[in-house]
Amino acid sequence: MMIKTNFLIIGSGAAGLTLAVKLGEAFPKKRITVVTKAHQAESNTKYAQGGVAAVFNLKEDSFQKHIEDTLIAGDGLCDREVVEMVVRDGPNRLKELIEWGANFDVDPGGNLNLGREGGHSEYRVIHHKDSTGNEIERTLLARVEHLQNVSLLPHHFAIDLITEHHFSDKKIENLSCYGAYVLDQVSGSVIAIKAESTTLASGGMGMVYGHTTNPVVATGDGVAMAYRAKARIRNMEFIQFHPTALYDGKYGASFLISEAVRGFGAFLRNRKGERFMLDYDERGELASRDIVARGIDFELKNSGEDSVFLDCTHLNIVEFIDHFPNIYKTCIVNNIDISKDWIPVVPASHYMCGGVVVDTEGKTSINNLYACGECSYTGLHGANRLASNSLLEALVYADRIYLNHCKKTPSRTTKLVPNWDDCGMEILKSSKVIQKNTSELQSLMRKYAGVVRTTEGLQEASILLEKLYNETEVLYQTYKLNTALSELRNMINISYLIIEQSLNRHENRGGFYNESIN
Ligand SMILES: Cc1cc2nc3c(=O)[nH]c(=O)nc-3n(C[C@H](O)[C@H](O)[C@H](O)COP(=O)(O)OP(=O)(O)OC[C@H]3O[C@@H](n4cnc5c(N)ncnc54)[C@H](O)[C@@H]3O)c2cc1C
């Protein structure tokens, strides 16, 4: 089966939906198709708590200060030109979202209520209570719904990008993208969606580590597809880990216990009750995210325990509930009464700083293929992302890609795109082997490619990964594709990129820490 569209967007988070709205409004005669692998709202965007960083208070704050804060967080590896462009464009993009109906918190005078987060020297985080991402997602979905020329297809899983590899035996230097093969997850059939331009807006990869603040859709599909299509991928060694995710004894998407709880006075303790963070940094629990995550990682590896604990028992519980109603409630649901019990926490993968390399117009190294948001590498984050800069990046680059389409609208191709051919392939009846391989993969990534790595461990991971890769390729060649098999294949590709790019980095910077280097 084949569908023809003008512009194909893969993903319905902040990046994909912002682009869909802009292209839909600017090109009423063109068809925009957005495919998304779960319910249309499911995305990292939906779970963003803090907000979006942008300079609105020009009395206290300045673009220069936001630029400097971003460069400091990125530890020397940001692209200054990109940082300047993104920071300066931030307020325009936020104003646009507000025009589209986003409700951000305001003070009694009607001015935006600006929050402050770790690494920011000023108050500049625009937010909607502690559920900013959900508000952005709501606004964008409502806007898309009114656009007749935008088709939003939930439960449609993009499998692979269509490039010359699919219809030519010749070795092509200058590759182009002609759309994507997409699995209709309800019918089980694979559709070839032919498009003049394709944008990857497929978000992050937290599930590669099993324990993550990301939802289950975050399996790095876009980066894996781009890698297989031979696009340039960079900085995959820089994975940001959030130090304190609730540990419930299981692996999977887990609840974030915000930094603000440590800011409120909570202590980190090991099972013996020791306040260990003071051994790692004089700021104790209030050291930067990567230092706290590393302190916890050392503690867990030394003790062999599964988690450390956040102790809030000495705090004013009434005030705590007032500040953190959601955290309080979630702990109660997990049988943790924070007035008496310590909260078990572990570091969890949170954000992918690297991705598909794009220029300042969102173009990848493959013609007619763009990437936007968390799956892209723009040069903004360098070795570590500054809090609340990622939604900002998604909004700014969606606009850049839209402007690029206005400047030179991609033209229709005459190339004959072949249909997906899985005739004669068997249906995989049991998912046991996929589950087993997925959990083996996640466990090896936690053990060898987590917060603290060693060269020896990464080399060991590389060997173990090859075994999983070979086993999974056999499944892929033998059976009809399904979502779980495709995600496993993608997560193996992502793990390969993280491990190889970690081995190729010879100095510790930002969020990357290899003990063997020091
Ligand atoms: C708990 C949490 C809190 C956060 N807090 C903040 C914050 O306060 N401020 C901030 O700036 N950032 C925050 N972030 C990061 C931020 O939310 C993300 O980086 C950002 O939302 C990414 O947007 P995106 O559109 O690129 O990707 P996403 O919002 O993740 O959207 C990706 C979309 O692609 C779809 N998709 C993926 N693979 C496929 C496929 N194969 N086929 C079809 N569809 C696919 C997904 O289903 C989803 O719809 C937070 C993240 C988390 C997890």
The ligand as a Tripos MOL2 file, in Angstrom:
@<TRIPOS>MOLECULE
LIG
   53    58     1     0     0
SMALL
NO_CHARGES

@<TRIPOS>ATOM
      1 C1          9.8650   13.9000   32.7870 C.3       1 LIG1
      2 C2         10.4520   14.9010   31.8310 C.ar      1 LIG1
      3 C3         10.5280   16.2410   32.1860 C.ar      1 LIG1
      4 C4         11.0590   17.1760   31.2920 C.ar      1 LIG1
      5 N1         11.0520   18.5110   31.6300 N.ar      1 LIG1
      6 C5         11.4610   19.4230   30.7120 C.ar      1 LIG1
      7 C6         11.3410   20.8090   30.9530 C.ar      1 LIG1
      8 O1         10.8490   21.2270   32.0010 O.2       1 LIG1
      9 N2         11.7700   21.6780   30.0020 N.ar      1 LIG1
     10 C7         12.3200   21.2670   28.8160 C.ar      1 LIG1
     11 O2         12.7000   22.1010   27.9770 O.2       1 LIG1
     12 N3         12.4290   19.9370   28.5550 N.ar      1 LIG1
     13 C8         12.0040   19.0260   29.4510 C.ar      1 LIG1
     14 N4         12.1020   17.6960   29.1630 N.ar      1 LIG1
     15 C9         12.6260   17.2980   27.8410 C.3       1 LIG1
     16 C10        11.5770   17.6260   26.7770 C.3       1 LIG1
     17 O3         10.3120   17.2520   27.2450 O.3       1 LIG1
     18 C11        11.8390   16.9150   25.4740 C.3       1 LIG1
     19 O4         13.1760   17.0200   25.1010 O.3       1 LIG1
     20 C12        10.9750   17.5000   24.3640 C.3       1 LIG1
     21 O5          9.6350   17.4620   24.7610 O.3       1 LIG1
     22 C13        11.1800   16.7360   23.0780 C.3       1 LIG1
     23 O6         10.1920   17.1040   22.1600 O.3       1 LIG1
     24 P1         10.1320   16.3460   20.7650 P.3       1 LIG1
     25 O7          8.9530   16.8630   20.0460 O.co2     1 LIG1
     26 O8         11.4610   16.4260   20.1280 O.co2     1 LIG1
     27 O9          9.9310   14.8120   21.1550 O.3       1 LIG1
     28 P2          8.7270   14.1080   21.9380 P.3       1 LIG1
     29 O10         7.9110   15.0830   22.6670 O.co2     1 LIG1
     30 O11         9.2910   12.9890   22.6960 O.co2     1 LIG1
     31 O12         7.8390   13.5380   20.7520 O.3       1 LIG1
     32 C14         8.2990   12.4540   19.9700 C.3       1 LIG1
     33 C15         7.1270   11.8910   19.2020 C.3       1 LIG1
     34 O13         7.5870   10.9520   18.2460 O.3       1 LIG1
     35 C16         6.7870    9.7870   18.2980 C.3       1 LIG1
     36 N5          7.5910    8.6810   17.7570 N.ar      1 LIG1
     37 C17         8.7610    8.1900   18.2330 C.ar      1 LIG1
     38 N6          9.1910    7.1890   17.4330 N.ar      1 LIG1
     39 C18         8.2890    7.0540   16.4420 C.ar      1 LIG1
     40 C19         8.1570    6.1760   15.3260 C.ar      1 LIG1
     41 N7          9.0400    5.1960   15.0760 N.pl3     1 LIG1
     42 N8          7.0890    6.3220   14.5110 N.ar      1 LIG1
     43 C20         6.1510    7.2740   14.7580 C.ar      1 LIG1
     44 N9          6.2070    8.1040   15.8110 N.ar      1 LIG1
     45 C21         7.2650    8.0020   16.6360 C.ar      1 LIG1
     46 C22         6.4330    9.6760   19.7630 C.3       1 LIG1
     47 O14         5.3360    8.8140   19.9640 O.3       1 LIG1
     48 C23         6.1170   11.1420   20.0540 C.3       1 LIG1
     49 O15         4.8430   11.4860   19.5980 O.3       1 LIG1
     50 C24        11.5720   16.7480   30.0400 C.ar      1 LIG1
     51 C25        11.5010   15.4020   29.6820 C.ar      1 LIG1
     52 C26        10.9430   14.4840   30.5640 C.ar      1 LIG1
     53 C27        10.8560   13.0490   30.1350 C.3       1 LIG1
@<TRIPOS>BOND
     1     1     2 1
     2     2     3 ar
     3     2    52 ar
     4     3     4 ar
     5     4     5 ar
     6     4    50 ar
     7     5     6 ar
     8     6     7 ar
     9     6    13 1
    10     7     8 2
    11     7     9 ar
    12     9    10 ar
    13    10    11 2
    14    10    12 ar
    15    12    13 ar
    16    13    14 ar
    17    14    15 1
    18    14    50 ar
    19    15    16 1
    20    16    17 1
    21    16    18 1
    22    18    19 1
    23    18    20 1
    24    20    21 1
    25    20    22 1
    26    22    23 1
    27    23    24 1
    28    24    25 2
    29    24    26 1
    30    24    27 1
    31    27    28 1
    32    28    29 2
    33    28    30 1
    34    28    31 1
    35    31    32 1
    36    32    33 1
    37    33    34 1
    38    33    48 1
    39    34    35 1
    40    35    36 1
    41    35    46 1
    42    36    37 ar
    43    36    45 ar
    44    37    38 ar
    45    38    39 ar
    46    39    40 ar
    47    39    45 ar
    48    40    41 1
    49    40    42 ar
    50    42    43 ar
    51    43    44 ar
    52    44    45 ar
    53    46    47 1
    54    46    48 1
    55    48    49 1
    56    50    51 ar
    57    51    52 ar
    58    52    53 1
@<TRIPOS>SUBSTRUCTURE
     1 LIG1         1 GROUP 0 **** ****
